[in-house]
Amino acid sequence: MELNIAQFLIVCPLVFLGGFVDAVAGGGGLISLPAYLIAGFPVTTAIGTNKLSSAMGTSLTTVRYARDGFIPWKMAGICAVFALIGSSLGAEIALLLDDGVFKIIMLVILPLTALYVSRGKALVEEKSAYPFGKAAVFASVIALIIGIYDGFYGPGTGTFLIILLTAVAHIPVTEANGTAKVINLSTNVAALVVYIINGKVIYLLGLTAGVFGILGNHLGVRYFEKGGAKSMKPIMITVLAIFFVKVLYEVISA
């Protein structure tokens, strides 16, 4: 596919912004994936190329979170296995099915999710955490389901992971964020392999945008380290609102 400079000028700055948001509260795909679509790429090509740039940024973020001790590796490792399975399956589904019905379902789920977050019930503190075994069961199911979603569509994956890991698995927010990064990296890699095999990745653009995503992730991690969990709720609500408007527009346009 022939590329032009305008496509780079559209995609790269937005991928940078998406990387920053993703490092803090997840959901960077809400910004980066539409960038590829705005630049005029087919949906599956946009998703596949976005997986390449996203995987680069998420890799850096995961390393930084690991270095700073934010990742509970035993929990994250279990979740990664289920995430890999789910994401591979979701990517295969994306290559076969239309996503119109799925978007309509999201129009119901997103406002309810934002309401849940705004009421302060989604961010769990250490004192209300579940025992490891119980939390691991819930977290594994979450990783599988969100893995399917990420492989199939993707935007908002990090945000959904943090919300579900805290609200359902009762994992404290800092550990949930670290676990979410490992899961998200796993889903990105698994889905990317499927899209590469099916020729849906534009390497030059994806790699270039990935550098911008890495820079955004780097700055986002620094912001998270300073702001901690207190900065996450308003960002998550904003990301969910953007996602809702985007999906609503796509449904109406269709």
N, C-alpha and C positions, 0 to 999 in steps of 0.2 A: 504493500500500500504506500502510495506517494505521500510524503509529509511536506508541510509548509511551515514557515516561521510563525504564522499566526496561531497554529495549533500548539506550538511550544509556549507561546506567550500567554495563552489561555490556561493550559494545563499546569505548567510548572509553579506559578505563584499560588494557585489554589491547592495544589498538592502540598506545598509548604505549609499553608494554613491548616490543611487537614491533618498534617503530621503533628502540629502543635496541639490541636484539639484532642487528637487521639492519645497523645502521651498523658494528658491531664485527666480526661474523663471518658476516653473511648469515643467512637462514633466519627472518626476522621473520614471514613468513607462517605459520610453524608455530604462532604465537601469535595473530596477528590474524585469520586465516581461521576457525579454530575459534570465535573470539569471535562472529562473525556467525552461525555455525551454532547455537551455544548460545543465542543471542538468538532463535532460531526462524525464521530466514529459509531459503527453499529454496536448494539447493546452488548452482545457477547464479546466482541473485541474490546470494548471499553472495560468490561468487567475483568477480562483476562489481563489486559495491560495494567489496569489498576492494581491487580493482585501482585504484579511484579514490583511496582513502585512501593506498594504498601508493605510487602514483605521485607523490603530493604529497611524502611523506617522502623517497622515493628521489631526487627532484629536488634537494632541499636537500642531501642527503648527497653527491650527485654534484658539485654546485657547490663544496661544502666540500673534497672530495678534490681537485678540479681546482685550486682556489686554493692548496692546500698542496703541489701538485706530485706527487700520488700516482697520476695517470692518465697512462699512455703513450698519447697521443692517436692515433698512427698505428695501433697495434695495436687500440685500443679502437674506432676508427672502422670498421675492417674487420669486427670482430666484431659491431658494432651492426647492420650491414646484414643479416647472416645471422640475428641474433637477431630482427629485425623480421619476417623471412619466417617463421621457425619459430614465433614466438608467434602470429601471425595464423592460421596453419594449426592450431595447437594449440587455439586458442579455438573455431574452427569445429568441430573434432572434439568438444570438450567439450559443445557444444550438441546433438550427435547421439548420442553413445555413453554407456553406463554405464561407471563407472570401477572396478567390482569386480575385474576381472582385473588391472588395473594395480596396485591396492593389494596384491594377493597377491604380485606381482613385487617390489614395494617391500619386503615383509617379508623377502625374501632379500637385496636390495641393501643395505638400511640397516645391518644388523649387519656386513656385510663392509666397508662404508665406514667405520664407526666403528672397526673393528679396524685398518684401514689408517692412519687418522689417529692412533690411539693409539700405533702403532709408530713414529711420527715420520717417515714417508716422504713425507708429503703436502705438507710445507712446504719449498719449494726455495729455496736460497740463491743469490746472484748467481753464484757460481763454477761452478754446475752448470747454468746456463741454456743453452737452445738458441739457435742463431743466429736472427735475426729471421724469415727466410723459413720455416724449419721450424716455429718456434713459431706463426707466423701461420696456417699450414695447420691444425695441430691445434686452435688456439684457435677458428678459424672453424667447424670441424665441431662443436666443443663448444658454441659459441654457437647453432648451428642446432638441435642436439638438445635442449639445455636450454631453448631458446626454445619448442620444441614442448611440452615438459613444463610450462613456466610458463604458457603459454596454456591448456593442458588442465586443469591442477590447481594447481600453483604452490608450495605450502609447501616450504621448504628450498632454493629456487632459488639464493639467494646462497651458501649453504654448499656446495652441489654445484659451483657455478661456481669458487669459490676452490680447492676440493680438486682438481678436474679441470684447472684452468689451471696449478696448481703441479705436480701429479703427472704429467699427460699432456703438456701443452704446455711444461713446465719454465720457467714464468714465475716470477720471484722473488715472494715472498709479498706484499710491499707493492704491487708493480705489478699482481699478480693481483687484489688486493682492489680497486684502483682500476678496473681493466678490468671486473671483475665488476659494479661499480656502474653503469657505462655500459651494459653488456649488460642488466642487470636493469631499468634505466630504459626501455630500448628495448622489452623484452618487456612491461613493464607498460603502456606507451602503446599498443602495437600491439593487445594483447588488450583493453584498455579500449575502444578504438574499436569492436571487434567486439561487445562486450557492450552498449555504448551503442546501437548500431544495432539490436540485438535486444531493447532495452527491459529489460535486466537490471541496471540501476544505480539505487540509491536515493540521490539526490543530497544531500539534507539530511543524512542520517546519514553518508554517505561523506565529505562535505566537513568535517563537524564532527569525525569521527574522524581525518580527515587532519591537522587542526591538532594533535591530540594526538600523532599519528605524527611530525609535524615536530619537536615538542619532544623526543620520545624519540630521534629521529635526531640532533638537535643535541647532546644529552648523550652519545650513543653515539660520535659523531665525536670529541668531546673526550676521551673515555675511550680511544679507539683511538690518538689522537695521543700520549697519555701512556704507554699500555701497549705499543703497537706489536704486532708479530707474536707476541711471547711470550704475550700474553693470549688468542690466538685458538684454540689447540688445545683447552683444556678447555671453552671456550664451544661450539665446533663439536661436540664429543662430546656435550655436554649437549643441544644442539639436536637432534642425530640420535637420541638416546635418547627425547626427548619425541615426536618424529615417529614413531618405531617404536611406542611405546605407543599413540599416537593411531590409527595405521593398524590396528594389531592389534585395538583396541577396535571400530573401524568394521567390520572384517571379521567379527568374532565377532557383533556386533550384527545384521549383515545376514543 
